[in-house]
Amino acid sequence: MRWSQVGLVVGMLACAGTSNQKPVSVSEVARTEAAPASALLTVLAKDAEGRPLPHIEFRIREAMADHPEVIWGTTDAQGKTGLTVPPGWYVFTAEALGYQTFVDPDVRLGREHPATVTMTLRSSRSVPGRVVDGAGQPLRAVSLSWIPADTTAPRLDLVGNPDGTFRFEGMGPGPGVLLARHRGYSDERWVHDARPSELKLILREQGTLRVTAFDPKGRPVGSPRVEVKALEPVAKEGAWIDEHVKDARMYRGLEAGRYRVTFTHPLGGNAEWSTSSEVEVVAGQTRELTLRFEGVVERAPLRGRVIDADGRPVADAWLSASSGDPKKDAFASEDSTRTDAQGRFTLEHLPQGPVRVEVSSGIVKVEFGPEAKDVLLERRPSPFVEGRVLGPDGKALTRFKVNSETYEDPEGRYRYTLEGPGPAGLVFEAEGLASTRMRVDPREERTALPDVSLEAGRTVRVRLVRENGQPAVSKGRMDLHPLPGRESTFAWFQTFRIVDADGRDVLENVPREPFILDAETEEDGTASQPLGADVEEVTMRLSPEATLAGTMVDEVGRPLQGLSLMTGCEVYPDRVPVTDAEGRFSLSVVPERECVLSVYQYKDPGGWPMPPLRVFWPLRFNSGRPGETVRVELRPRTGPAAVQVLFPDAGEWDRVILVPGDVPMPSTAEAMNALIASAAEPDSAPAEQRPERQVENWFYRAWGEPRFSQLPLGRYTVFVLGSRNGVFVLRYPVNLTEPGVHRFETKRAVVGGVHFVH
């Protein structure tokens, strides 16, 4: 894809990145980066009243190293010291008797960027405690954690003694959160407004829930089908023990808290009813819960017929009926059946009240009122396309594929059912022939397509040579593009090279039409040249790739180590580049391209507190000429506002992106893809980073709770994407007029979104 096709992205990203992009020679880069590496770190220590603190020992460790080197130091009589260390990202820690430990997880140094760590040490105390069970008996080996509100102090973790006693050493003043965890007991969390003088903790045994259930006639159910879901889980979901006892289900080992309990009971055939209730489980106690279908009255069977658009009965159509939502409502029901030869159906065991009926293999969803008895449903089937596939001689192909679905027909006929209304893309393939792509936009149930003719492709033998004429044998890939301004229906796009000793590769089944042939190799360079419609053998002379080199710094210019980058036009990108100790990076890119550079969080040093989250606008850049190096500088975006997208139904293929400005919905799939490539992704960490939830998967939470932070005030556009036979897109304009978090809820893009198909 060539970015010159998308003018709106140029204006949209005008504020992204830096304006000092310029080409330099490779020798200039090498000379700069070969300089000796050392940086000055100044350390100042003071107490809470601002008085200097002498002889305070501290240590720094490399944040990125798997086995980090540790450097030690001590402040002088004036509470100050300086030391020279290699550039990079460090975690600074100071521990002194009588003071709370000080931590700075974000010390960044460069050759030209010295750093100063000013630590304020607050007096600490030893806080003793004892932990017992509900009967007052001591509990041994209880896991305890103190998480101070002070973001320069670490969490304190310990395991209690066999007699239930424990002692937190070095607890500073101020508020904090105390956590306790012990096998067989409920996790506990206490919030303290100030440092406690002593801790007396009581852990209660995990709760038990006993569920009994009665069918709609009021009879007890011996082995009820029950689902228990924690509304605010504090332990692994489903970690409790589920066992059957006489006329009940027992759930042992539940944490204290609220649960939603659902009992589902079959009523014959495919019908079943569900009743749900929320219950509070108390630690150390057994809670009894009885689930009944109280007040639910069965209605008369719902009878009816299913007909097609011509009024003819539809036989063997599957129907489903439902009421309520078992995940939200106190009562819900389901039933399903098939129509007979006359299109008739009967849905039984439905409760009184409105009911939803859906006919499968078609698009019809109807809600009937409580008095409906004999109904008529007109099935509007899923649209389908049909036609013939012919070979080069004009005769029918007896074996071929449509969207990877194999057809065998003596007349070359196919009937392909689409997933839903709206545009769709079809790819036609047959062995030994060039594939072709067709875009269809059906308006009726049946769409007859013109004959599709698959042409005999050509075999293109490609030989890649280096600048010196020697064969290029490093691994890589080749890609075919249509000529600028010319559309192609060819469905094949790229291949990884199969290289022989002479640098040759073979492309099979290429259509006899002109293309641009691109080649990229890992070590020998790149090439791009026209491929004529009748050319079957070509030699491509590789030129040196271009280089994108630059630095990544924070808001005040300090180098940022440990961030990964991606451009989409890297040369054979089988490795993820990461910024080094000086915040530098270098990527080999295909020359003479318009590219977009994106930044991602690579890793963090672990522990608490966490380093600050930094987010970057994507940077659009021109990769320059072969052998040229383009230099850029990246700084994180800063702003007082944020956008939080509430996406309760997000699935595996859903995605949320943001672009600056009030950007209209693109008009073509190509423009939509260009916008997606240039858009900002959500933050890599969730908005709420509670230290007591340190072990959870923050990346997963960030994906399910999209948030864009540090936004300058102004207009933005959020696009919600869903993938299913193309891309569905919803657009939400946002105007940030004041600091703070702007929140809004979205539905899934596949429900009502604009559908883009190639």
N, C-alpha and C positions, 0 to 999 in steps of 0.2 A: 504494500500500500504506500502511495506517495502522498505526503502530507500537503503538497501544494494543491490538492483537490479540495481541501477543506479550509476555506478562508475564515470561517467563524472561529476556528481554534486559534488562529493567529491572534485575533483581537482578544479572545477570551483569556489567553495566557500571557498577555502583555506584562502583567504584574509578576509573573513567575520567574524565579531565579535571579540572574544578575545581568547587568548590561555591559560588563567588561569582557565579554567573550572575544578572544582574539587568537589567531594562529601563531604558533612559535615553532622553531625548529626542534628536532629531536635532540640535537646536541645541547641546546640551551636547557632543556628539561633535565638531561642527564647531569649537566654541570651543576644545576641548582640542587638536585637531590643527592649529590655525592658529598655535600658539605658535612662536617662532623656534627653529630647530634648530641646536644646537651641542653638542658633547660634549668632555670633557677626556680626553686620552690622556697617561698618565705613562709614561716610559721610564727604566728603570734598567739600567745596564751594569756587569758585573763579570767578573773573570777566574775561572779554575777554583778559585783559592784564596779567592775571595770579596772580593777587593780591587776598589774602584770603578775603572772605566775611563773616563777623560775623552776628549772629542773623537772619539767613535765616531759615524760617519755612518750613518744608517739611512733607509729609505724605506717608505712604506705606499702600497698601491694598493687601489682598490675591487675587491672580489672579484667583484661581480655585473656590472660594466659591461663591454660589449664593447670599448670604447676607454677604459680606466680612467684617471682622473686620478691622478697620482703626487705625493705630498707628501713633502718631504725634511725631515730634522731632524738635530741633532747634540747629543750629551750634553755637559754643562758640566764644569767642573773636578772636581765631585764624582760624575761618572758618571751624572748625572740630568738630565732635562729634561721639560718638559710643553708640550703644544700643544693648541690647540682645533681640532677638525675636525668636519665634518658627521657626524651619526650614521650608522651602517651597519656593514657587514661589510668588514674589511680584511685584506689579507695583509701581514705585517710582515717586512722583510728588512734585515739589517745585515751589511755587508761591511767588514772592516778588515784592513789589511796585517799579516800574521803570525798571523791568527786564522781559524778555520773560520767560514764564513758561517752566520749564524743565521737561521732562518725560523720564524715562527709564522703558520700559515694560518687561524687562527680568532680574530682580534681582533674583538670585538663591542662596539660603543659605542652608548649611547642618551643622550638629553638628561638623564635622571636616573640613568644608569648609566655612570659613568666607568670606564675600564679602565686597568690597569697591565700593561705588558710588562716582565718581568724577564728579561734575556738574559744567559746565561753564555757568554762567548766562550772557546773552547778554542784553545790554540796550534795552528797548522797548519804544515805543511811542504810544500815542493815535491817531488813524487815523480816522478822520471824513469823512463822505460822504453823498451823496444824490442820490436817484434813481428816475428817471422820465420815462414817456413813450415817444414815438416818437414825440408827440405834446408838450413835455415839462411839462406835468402835473405830479405832484408827485404821486408815487405809494406807497400804504400803505402795511405793513406786508409782505415785500419781504424777502424771506429766502436767507441769504448770508453766505458764508463760505470762510475762508482764509486758504489755505493749504501751510505752509512754506516748502521750500526745505530742511530746517534743520531737520534731522531725530530725533533729541532729543526734538522737539517742537510739541505740539499738534495742531490740526486744531482748528480754532476759528469759532464758529457758532453763528449766531444771527438772529433776526427778526427785520426788520426795523420799524420805528415809523410811526404813521398815516400820518405825513406830509412828508414822504419819506426820512427823515434823518436817519442816523445810525452812530454808532461810534464803531470801533474795539479797544478794550482796550488790551494793552499788546502785540502789534505786534512788533516782533523783526526785526532786520536788515536782509538783504538778500532777495533773490528771493522767489517767491511763485506763487500760482495759486488762482485766485478769481473766485468763482462760484456764480451765481444768479439764483434763480428759483421763478417763480410767476405764479399762475394759469392764463391761457389764454395768456401767453407770452412765447416766445422761451427761453429755457434755454441758459444761456450765460456763457462763459468761457474765462477769460482773463489771459494771462501769463505776470507776472511782473519780470523784471530782478533785481529789487531792491525794497525795501519797499517804497510804495508811500507815499507822504505827505498828499494827499487828494484824494478822489475817487468821480468822477462824472460819474455816470452810466446811460446809456440809455437802457431800455428794449423795445424791439419791439414786437408788437403783433405777435402771431404765424401766419405762412403763410397759404395761401389758394391755392389750385390747382384745376383748372377747366379743365376737360378733355373732348374733343369732339372727336368723332371717325367716320370714313367713311368706308363703306364696300368696297370690291374689285372693285365694279362698280362705286365708287365715291359718293354713296348716303349716307347722314347722317344717323347714327344709333340713334334711339330715346333713348334707354336704354342700352348703351353698357356694356358688361361684362369686367370690368377693375379690375386689381390687382395692388396695390401700395405697394412697399417694400422699406423701408429705407435702404440705403447701409451702413450707419454708425449711427444706431439709438442712440439717446440720451434720448429718453423717451420710455415708454412701447410700443412695436410694436403694431400698430393698435389702438393706443389711440385716433386717430383723428376721426372726424365725417364724415361719408360717406352719402351723400344724392343725390337724383336724381332731377335735374332741367331739363328744356326743352332742349332736344337734348344734354345733357351733364351730367357728374357726377362731383359733387363738393366735395372736401376733405378739411374740415376746421380743424384748430388746428394742423397743421403740424409744426414740429420744422424746423428751417432753416437747410438746408443741401441737399445732393443729394439723389434722389430716382430713382428707376427703375419702370417704368409704363408699363404694358402689357395689350393690348387689344386683346381679343380672340373672333372670330366671326364664327358662324356655317355657312356652305355652303350647307347643305342638307345631308340627311343620317347621317353618323357618321363623316363626314369630318368637320374640323375646321382649320382656319388659325389664327396665332398669330403674332402681330407686337409689338415691344418693343422699348422704348426710355428712356434714362436717362435725368433727368431734375433737375435743381437747384432751390429749393424753397427758397425764400428770406423772412425773417421775416417781418411781417407787410405788405406784399404785396400779390396780387393775381397773380399767374402765369398761363398763358394760354398754354395748350398743345394740339396739334392736332395730332392724329394718323391716318395714311393712309397706304394702301398697295401699295405704289408708286413703280413702276418698277417691280412689281411681275406679271408674266404672267402665266396663267394656261396652263398646257400641255395636250396633248390628254390622255384619260383614259389609265391606265396601265392594260392590260388584260393578263391572263395567266391561267395555270393549275397547280394543286398540285397533285403529284403522290407519291406512296410509293416506296420502294426499288425494288419492282418487276415490276414497271411501271404501276400499277393499279391506277385509280383515287381515290383520297381521298375526300370523301364527308363530308360536314358540318365541315370543318376545319376553325378555326378562324384565319384571317390574319390582320395584322396592318401595315400601312405604315407611315413613318415620314421623315421629313427633318428639319434640324436645331435643336437648343435647345432653348426653350422659356425662360430659365433662363439666357442664355448668349448671344444669337444671336438676331439680329434686326428682323429676320423673321423666323417663324417655321410653320410647318403644320403637321396634323395628319389625318388619315382616317383608317377605318377598315371595314371588311366585312366577309362573310362566303362563302365557296365554295358550288357549287350546286352538284347535284347527279353525274355529270361527272367530278367533281373536278375543275370546272372553276370558275373564279372570275373576278371581275372588280373593280378596285380602281380608284375613280374619284376625281376631284377637287384637283389634285396634281400640285404643281408649277413646272415650268421648272427647270431642274437641277437634280443632283443625288438624289435618294430616297432610304431609307432603308426599307426593307420588312422583317417581321418576322412572322413565322407560329407558332401558339401556339400548345400545346400538342405535341411538338416535338422540336428538336434542329436544327433550321435552321434560319440563319440571313444572308440576302444577300443585297448588295447595287447594284442598277442598275444605269446606266448612263442616261443622258438626252434623248437619242434616243431610249431607250428600249420601245417596244410596246406590243409584245406578248411573254411572258416569261414562262419558265417551272421551277417549283420548286419541288425538291425531298424532301419530309418530312422524316426526321430521327427522329422517335418518341422518347420520353423519355424511357430509358430502363425499363424493368419490369421483375420481377421474378415470377415464378409460380410453384406450386407443391401441395403436399397433406400433411395433418396433420392427424396422426394416434394416437389412444389411446394405452394403455398398452396391449390390446388384439390383436393389429395389425389391428383392424378395423378402418374405417374412423371416425373421430370426425365430428359431424354435426354442432357444434357451437364452435368457438374458436376466438382468437384475434391474429392479426399480427401487432406489433407496435401500440397497442391500437385500431386498426381498426377491428371491429367485422365482422366475416364471418359466414354465415349459408349456408351450402352446403351438400347435402346428400352423396356426395363422398369425402367430406373433402378437396375440392379443393379451392385454393385461387389464385388470381392474384394481386400482389402488385406493384404499379408503384413507382419507385424511383425518388428522387428529381433531380437527374442528374447523369452523368457518374462518375465512380470511386467507391471506396469501400463504403459499407453501413452496418449498423448493424440492425438485425431483432430480435425481441423478440416474442416468441410464448407462448401463455397462454391459459389455459382452466380451468374451474372451477373444483376444487378438484384434480388437477394434478400439478406436479412440472413444473415451467416454464423453458424455455431453450432459449439460445441466440445463434445466428448464424451470422457469418461475411461473406458477399458476396462481390465479386469483379467482376461485370458483364463486359464482353468484347463485347457482342452483344446486339442487341435490346431486344431479348428475352433470358432469362436464365432459364433453367429448373433446379430446385433444387431437390436434393434427398428427399425422404419422411422424414418428421420430426415426430419422435415418442415422444410423451409426456408420461412420466412414472408416475405411481402412486407414489406420495411422501409418506413420513412417517410423523407422528406426533411425535415431540420430546418434551417431558416434561422436563423442566429445573427447578431445585430448587437451589436457591442461598442462601448460608449461610455465616455468618461472620466467623472470625477466631475462635470465641468462640462457634461456632456451632449454634448460634441463627439465625433465618431466616432474610434475608436481604429484607427490604421492601421499601427502598428509591427508588425514580424514577431513570431511567437510560435507557440503550439501549443495544442490543445485535447485534452481527455482525458475519456473516459466511465468512471465507476466504478459498480458496483452499490451500492444503498442499504445502509447498515450492517445486518448480519444477514441480508441477502438474497443468494442465489447467482444468478449469471447465466451462461448458456452462450454469451453473445455473444463472438465471437472477436476482434472489432475493438477496439483499445485507444486509439490516439491518432493525431493527424494534425497536420502543420504547416500553419499557416494560409495560405489563399489569400485575400489581402485586397484588397477593392476600395476605391474612394475614400470609400465611406460606412461603412467598418468592418465590412462584412458577410462572412460565410463560410457555406458550405453543407456539411452533413454528410449523406452519402448512406447509404441502406440501414441505418438505425438501427432496431432492433427496437421493437415497441410494448410496452415495459415501462419502468418508472421507472428513472432513473439519477441520479447526481450528475454534473453537467457542470462541469468545471474549465477555466478559460481562463488562459493566462499570456501576457503580451506583454513585449517587451524594454524598452519605454519607458513604457507607459501603465498598468501595474499588473496586478492579477490579480482573478479572480472565481471563486466556486464557489457553485452553487445547484442545487436539485433540478430535474430535467427530467421532467415527468409523462409517463405512458404514451402520451397522445394529443397532446401538444404538438408543433406543427410550426413554430412561429415563436417566438423568444425574444429579448429584449433583455437583455443583461447589463451592469450598471454596474460598472466596474472600480474597485477600491480600491487605494491605494498598497501596494506590496509591503512586506514587513518587511525588516529589515536585521540581519544577524549581523555584529557588529563586535567586534574584540578584539585581543589581543596574543599573540605567541608568544615565549617566553623560554626560556633554557637553565636548567640546574639551579640556578644562583645568581642568576637573574633578569635576565641580560643579554638584550637583544633579539636575535631570530634573524631575519635577513633571508634571503630567497631560498627559502622553503619554499612549496609550493603546497598548496591546499586543495580539498576537494570534499565536498558535503553530500548530494547526491542530491535535494535539494528547492530547488536554485537556480532562479531565474526565467530560463528560456531560457538554459541554461549553454553559450554558444558561446565563452567565454573561460575560461582557468584563472587564478583569482586567486593572486597571489604576495605573501607578506609583504614590507613595505617596509623602509626603513632602520631604522625604530624597531620592527620586528617586528609592525607593525599589519596588519590585513587587514579587508576589508569585503565582504560578499556580499549580494546581493539574494536573498531567499528568499521562498517562498510562505508567507503568514501562517497561523497556527493549525495548524501541523503538528508532529508529532514527527519529528525529523530526526537524522541521525548525521553528524558532521563527521570526516573523515579527512584526515591530513596525509601529504604525499609529498615526497621530495627532488626539488628542481627542477633544480639544477645545482651544480657545484662549481667552484672557481677554477682548477683544473688544476694540474699540477706535483706535486712530492713534497717534503715530506710532505703527506698528505691531512688535511683537517679531520676531527674525530671524527664518527662516525655517530650521529645522534640519531633515536630512534624514539618514537612517540606511541601511546597508546591512542586508539581512536575515542571521540569525545565525543557522547553523546546529549543533545539539547537541544530545547526547545520554541521554535518560531520567533516566538511572540508575536502580538500583534494587528496589523492593517493599519497601516502607518506607524510601527510601534514598532521600536526598535532594542534588540536583546539583546546585552549585552556578556559576553565570556568571556575567560579567560586560560588558555593552554595551556602546559604544561611537559612535557618528555620524561620517559618512564618511566625509572626507575633501579632496578637490582637486580643481584645477583651471579651470576645463573644464565642459562642459554640452552638452547634446544631446537633441535637439529639434526635435520632429517628427511632420511633417505637415501632417495632416490626414483629408483632406477636406470632405471625404465621410463617416466619422465614424458614425456608427449606434449604436443601443442599445446593440448589442451583440459583438461589436468589442472591442479589448483590445491590449495594447502594453506593453511589458515587456523587461527587459535588464538583461544580465548576463555578468560577467567579462570574458575576454578571447575570442579567436576565436573558438566558440563552433559550431560544425557541427549540421546539422538538425538531431534530434533523429530518430532512425529507427523504433521504435514501439510506439504505443499509450501510453503504460505504461511509457516508458522513457520520452515521451513528457509531460505527467502529472507530473512526478517527477521534470522535469526541470521547469515547470510552478510554482509549489509549492515553488521552491527554488529561483525564480528570483526576481529581484528588481522591485517594482511598480513605476509608475511615481510620481513626487512630488505631495503633497496634495494641493498645491496652484499654480496658474499660474505664468509664468515668470514675467508678467507685473502686479504689484500691485499698481495701481494708487490710492491714497487716495480718490480722488473724485469719484471713483467707489466702494466705501466701501460697499455699500448695495447689490452689485451683488453677485450671487452665485459663489464663487470662486471654490468650489469643482467641480461644473459642468464644468466650464471653464478649470480646470486642466485636467479633464477627456477628454474633446474634443481637448485639446492642449497638448498632452503628452510631458513632459520634465523631464529629469534626470539631476539634478544639482550636483555640488560638487564632480565631478568625478576626480580621479587621472588620469594622462596621461597614455595611454596604449591602448590595444585592447579590444573591447567589441563586443557583438552581440545583436542586437535588433530583437525580434521576434514579429510579428504582428499576432494577433489571431482573427479568426472569427468563430462563432458557427452556424452551420446548419447541422443537421444530423451528428454529430461528430464535430471535430475541424479542421479548415483550418489554415495553418500556412505559413507565409512568413518569410524569414530570411535575415537580413541585417548586414554584418560585418562592424564595425566602428573602425577606427584607430585614436585615439586622440593624435596628435603629438605636439600640442601647446595649450596654454590656450585660452579660449573663448568658444563660442557656436557653435557646429557643427549641422547644420540643413540639413534635407533631407525630401523629400516627399515620401509617400507610398500610394499605392492603397489598396483596401480592400482585405483581405486575401482570401475571397471566390472567388476572381477572380484570378485564377492561383496559389493559395497556395497549399501546400502539405496537403492531406486529411488524417486525423487520425480517425479511427473508432475502437471501441472495438468489 
